[in-house]
Amino acid sequence: MNLEQLITKKPDEKIVFMLRSHPIIFLGTLLLIGVLLAVPVGVYLLMTAIAPGLLAGPISRPIIVLVAGAYYLLAWLFFLSSFVDYYLDAWIVTNDRILNIEQRGLFSRTVSEMDLGKVQDVTSEVKGFVAFVFNFGHVYIQTAGEVERFVFENVHRPHEIRKQMLQLVEDDRKRQGEIKPPAGQ
């Protein structure tokens, strides 16, 4: 994914980091796909043990092959849709704003942004044994604006990201303070 295609950077804006969900999150989907792909093999073995003549019939064999092919195509579509959703969900943090890019299905994407100056609180959370061991969790960014909360979901090193975000917010406030006109003008 090319960042330049998703956002239009301001002249002095620099991308600080880009975040995605931890890869272990997608492992659950891969395990589910593995089980889904193994089901027809199990059904085939069961059918050959119970009714071996069913698979050799002139009408039943093409129907079974057609149903199995459709099943595998649906499993492939499920995998593709899940991967696109996982891979294209991203958060881009610049020295001026935060962008949330959320893919919903194959043909729907939502991009929202928040100015760093509006950030009031940044909280990180690691819940559960797996999240603790692999060091991933959520980072919540609280504002007083329309979008009350941005959430970086299942990102690697959430506590470090929280610290970096707080530093970026502080730097942005200092920079904004420097360019404001003096009081009385």
N, C-alpha and C positions, 0 to 999 in steps of 0.2 A: 504494500500500500504506500503510495507516494504522498508524503505529507503536504507537498506543495499543491496537490490537486484538491485536498480537503479544506485547506484554510488559505486565506489571503493574509499574509503577514504584513504588519505595519512596518514602516521604514526602520525603526530602531528595535523591532521585536526579534527575540531569539528564542528558539525552541530549547527548553531546558531538559525535558525528558518526555518520553512517550511510554505509556504503561498499557499493559494487557493483563488479562487474568493469568494466573500461574498455570503452567502446562499440566500440572497434576489434576486440575479441574476437568480437563478434557478426557482424562484417563477413564473416568466413570462411563462416559459416552462410548469410548472404545470398547470397554468390557461389555456393555449392553449390545453393541453391534456384533461383537464376537459371539455372544449367546444367540442373537437373532440369526446369524449365519449358520450356527450349528444346529438349529431346530430342524431345518429340512433334512439334514443328514441323519439326524435321529429318527425322524419320521420315515425316511427311506429304509433305514435298517429295521425298524419295527414292521414296516409293511412287507419287506422281503421275508421276515421271519413268520408273519401271520398268514399272508396271502401272496405267495410269490407269483402266481399266475396273473394277478391284478396289474403288475407292472409290464407284462408282456402282451396285454390285450391290444387289438388294433385301434380301439377307440380310447381306452383308458390311458394308455401310455402317452399319446399326444396331449391329452387333457392334463395329465399329471405334470408333464414337462412344461406346458403353458402356465399352469398355476405356480410351479416352482420358479419359473423365469420371472413372472410378475412379482412374486414375493421378493426375489433377490433385487429386482429393480426398485421396489419400494424401500428395501433395506438400504440400498445405495443412496436413494434420494434422502432418506432420513440421515444418513451419515453426512452427506454433502451439505444439507441444510444445517445440521448441528455444527459442522466445521466452519462454515461461513459465518454463522452467528458467533461462534467462539473467536475466530481469528479477526473478524472485522470490528468487534467491540474494542474500542481503544479510548484512552484519555491522553490528551496532549496538553502539556503544561509549558507555557512560555513565561518570559519575564514580565508579561502584562496581563495574561488571562489564562483560563482553563477551558479546554474544549472537551466535551463529552460526545463521542461518536458511538451511537448505539445501532447495531444492525438488528432488525426484527424480521426474521424470515429471509427469503432469498431476494426479495424485491422491495424492501422497505428499510430506509435508513433515517435516523434522526440525529441531527447535529445541534448541540446547544452549547452556549458559552457563557462564562461568568468572568467579570473583571476581578482581578486579584484584590483591588481596593475594597470590594464588597465583602470579602471573607471576614467573618467574625470569629470562627472557631474551627479548629482542625482536630479531629479525634481519630485515633487508630484502634483497631480491635482485632485480636486474634482469638478465635473460638474453636475449641476442640483439639483433640490429640494430633490428628493429621495436620491441621493448620499450624499447630505449635512446632511439630517436628520439621515440616517443610518451610516454615517461616513465611506464611502467607495469611492475608486477612483483608479486612475492609478499612478504607480510610474515608471518613465522613467529613465533608466540608460544608460548614453551616454559614448561611448568609441571612440577611434581613430582606432580601429581594423577593421577586416572584417565585423563582426556583429556590425554595428554602434550603435544599440540601443536595449536593452532588455526592455521589458515592463511587469510589474506586473499588470495584468488587473483586475480591480474591487476588489482590496484587501481591507480588513478592516484596518482602521487607517493608511492611506497612508502617512500622515505627520510624524507620529512616525516612520514608516518604513524608510522614507527618512533620518531622523536623525540617526537611527541605522545604516543604510547603510554607511552614511558619516563617522560615528565613526569607523566602520569596515574597511573602506578604509584607514583611517588615521592610525589605528592600524597595518594594513597589511604593509603599507609603512614604518612605524617605524621598524617593524620586519624584513622586507627585507633589510633595511638599516643596521641593526645590523649584518646580516650574510654575507654582501658583503666584499670581501677582501680589506684591506687598499690600498689606491692609492700608486703606486710605486712598487707593487709586481707583 
